[in-house]
Every structure is written in C-alpha cells, then in structure tokens.
Amino acid sequence: MNGAVHVIDDDCGIRDALESLFRSVGYEVYKFASTHEFLDAGKALSSGCLVLDVRLPGMNGLDFQKYLSDAAVTMPIVFMTGHGDIPMTVRGIKAGAIDFLPKPFREQDMLDAVAAALEKDLVERQAQRHRRQVLDRYESLSMREREVMAQVARGLLNKQIAHALGISEITVKIHRGNAMRKLETRNLAEFIRIAQTFQPVS
C-alpha cells in the first residue's frame, strides 16, 4: 500500500535510516527534526501517518499527540522511544496511538505498525468523505423535507406526520420520497439512520 510517512525525530541518523526503510517499500517520506518543523510545513492535515519520537526538544511526543487531538487532527501515530515505560505506553495507546516501539526496534515491526496506521488513515478519510457527501445531500433538502425527515426519525407514521405538520398524507409521502431520492438512500432503514444522525432521538 502506498502512502506518506511523516517522521519526527531529533536524531538525524534515525530520520535517515527510517527514510531509507520506508522508501524501500514504496512510501513517500517527509522528515522533521521537531514538531514545530512539522507544523510549519503544514503537514498536519495531510494524508498518511506520523512516526513520532517521544523524547523531543520543546513539545514531547505525547503532548504533541494531545495537541493534534485537540485540533481534531486524526493522522494515526506510531510512537518510538529509547526511554519508554509502561505508563508512557499506556497513555499513548489510550490516546489512540497505533503502536509504541522501543528503540532499537525490528524493521519489520516498524513496517507492520506503519502499514496498520496507513490503513487506519485510509479508512478514516473514506468515512470523512462519506460524511461530507451525506451532509451536502442533507443541505439540499427543503425545509419541509427536513421536517418530514425529523418526524420519520421519531418513528411516526405518515398519518401522524401529516397531522403534526398540518399537511395531507400524500404530501408527506411526496416529501419523504423526495428526501430519500436526494439523500440517495436505498431503503427506509437507511433513510431513518441518516435522519437520526441529524435529528438525534432522545
């Protein structure tokens, strides 16, 4: 699987060694000596994964993980450290890290971790694209179509929706049909799932 690997480590030798390893299997590689360099390069919203040293000058890797999470950056992280301990590992994994590799690590362990991270990034970006598509379709609905959709999400029948909105039952069916077509839903169950996304049922 092709992909981009962003390496952050203040050790030039490790950066170069990882670049050689990742390029040998076809990955694009971007190297940074610090988290500041990474942010300054504008890579935080790029696709791919982050191979991040825990001990860094300035902001350390675990704090940088939290910084990215607070900024809603979802790039998967593979940690590496020469000074790892169990609490540090637990903190990183609980916060969503793919793996936590102690230096020196086996090349295959690093490649396996990066492959898993890139797969996670691909799945997440596909899900994000799908959510944006659904939102765009939802925004194309008329106000009345959204009102009907909200009532469907509550589990009301067409007759009950008609009474609640003061319109005829046939008009409800028309609005519901138009909404389903615009949302490109294949059946009523899918339509209700999307409806509940925008109109959560308490």
ABEGO torsion letter per residue (X at the ends): XBEBBBBBBABAAAAAAAAAAAAAAGBBBBBBABAAAAAAAGAAABBEBBBBBABBBEBBAAAAAAAAAAAGBABBBBBBBAABBAAAAAAAAAAGBABBBBOBBBAAAAAAAAAAAAAAAAAAAAAAAAAAAAAAAAAABBAAAAAAAAAAAAGBBAAAAAAAAGBBAAAAAAAAAAAAAAAGBABAAAAAAAAAAABBBX
